[in-house]
Amino acid sequence: MTYCCGILVRDGLVMVADTRTNAGLDNVSTFRKLHIFRKPDRLLTLSTSGNLSISQSVVSVLNEGVENPETGELETLVNAPTMFQAAQRIGRAIRRVYESDAPGLQAADISYEVSFLFGGQIKGGPMRMFMVYPAGNFIECTTDTPYLQIGEHKYGKPILDRAVHHNIDLYDALKIALISMDSTMRSNLAVGLPIDFVVVRRDACIDELTYRIEPGEPYFSDLRDRWSAALRAAHIAIPRPPYAGKRG
Amino acid sequence: MTYCCGILVRDGLVMVADTRTNAGLDNVSTFRKLHIFRKPDRLLTLSTSGNLSISQSVVSVLNEGVENPETGELETLVNAPTMFQAAQRIGRAIRRVYESDAPGLQAADISYEVSFLFGGQIKGGPMRMFMVYPAGNFIECTTDTPYLQIGEHKYGKPILDRAVHHNIDLYDALKIALISMDSTMRSNLAVGLPIDFVVVRRDACIDELTYRIEPGEPYFSDLRDRWSAALRAAHIAIPRPPYAGKRG
């Protein structure tokens, strides 16, 4: 399983991804699912969920590039002229891997599951974030709902719905993404530490902060303890239901 | 969609169910999903999720009864000798409806989806709670994890995991079930008011409290406001991440 979350606020972008993969319940491993592409004029972040063989192949296709039959140019993720065209290239790479791998997967009764969060900025253009589906189509994050999730998204969605707005501080967005990750890990053991994250400030085109949270890391451990204690205090502080002797 | 939750603690049983049904997104209705069976020597609660035509048919079969070919006795839910045998009868009713309805549903490409929470007590026996699956098999709630859920269970699971223990007060269990319902309704519009619930005290064999929460009901509105405010305060109180200038 996987949980990745991206938040795009006024001041920039946060992307958080766990690292746990499992082939069945008895084969659990650690793989990086958050990829960062750094160039002088752009900073791109890509996180992956779904079948690891598919997502890795898609990333390899994006790195090797696909020749454009009309121009002869080798189109990679990092040489895309705009964020939109970069998202289109992810979609094409997904379809290319589908063409080569899906028949074999189908023969083994394995579904073609893969999703991507793709965000970042190219100098001169806006910061954007997309979620790319297994069919290669994609949606874009907007200010109304300034976050996107892939993988095991439900456990961590309530806190995002309540706390994330376009105008929150960039590091508050990171904090809320980590709370969302904590809620997910608490309820689904297939999502687990270490956690990778990246913070990209708007118009800076560099990753201001890239970090991996390992088990026992003090801030995240403290965040988990505080969140647990606050939730406990919160439900204890709510009065008991007043209904009495009502039937019908 | 549906969300139903049952909590079985030291002092008794709480069962909570929403009432929203939908046939597609554009056909939303209100149906009672929490059923209570009262007899002098027993109190049984049954909540349903899945395809409404299936769950209603199963309840009708349980009410009409199935003749036991060996004894000739008409076996209904309420005349079962024990809670375990009552759960078995739910399983048999599910299979009976499957035999009659599944071929037609399959022809229309509709899957046979139905689940039940079944709880209560028969005088002289223990209070028990079961979750019955579409295949008619079932599991029983234990003191380690004293709750069961059917339907849209993920949004409301984190608070149950954190707050429910075997020894909590019965009305605290109700309160936590209502918080769990609130989290679910907040993230999935297909789960909605009114909410039905029942509280059954152990060894009393009556429903001490049966109630329907309608939109605007003061306690539940206050609970929702307090929970929202407490969550907001909780994430605001957590310090911002201390990482600075880390890359790699």
Interface residues (C-beta under 8 A of the other chain):
Chain A: K154 Y155 K157 P158 I159 D161 R162 A163 D169 Y171 D172 L174 K175 I176 L178 I179 S183 R186 S187 D207 E208 L209 T210 Y211 Y219 D222 L223 R226 W227 S228 A230 L231 R232 A233 A234 H235 A237 I238 P239 R240 P241 P242 Y243 A244 G245 K246 R247 G248
Chain B: K154 Y155 K157 P158 I159 D161 R162 A163 D169 Y171 D172 L174 K175 I176 L178 I179 S183 R186 S187 D207 E208 L209 T210 Y211 Y219 D222 L223 R226 W227 S228 A230 L231 R232 A233 A234 H235 A237 I238 P239 R240 P241 P242 Y243 A244 G245 K246 R247 G248
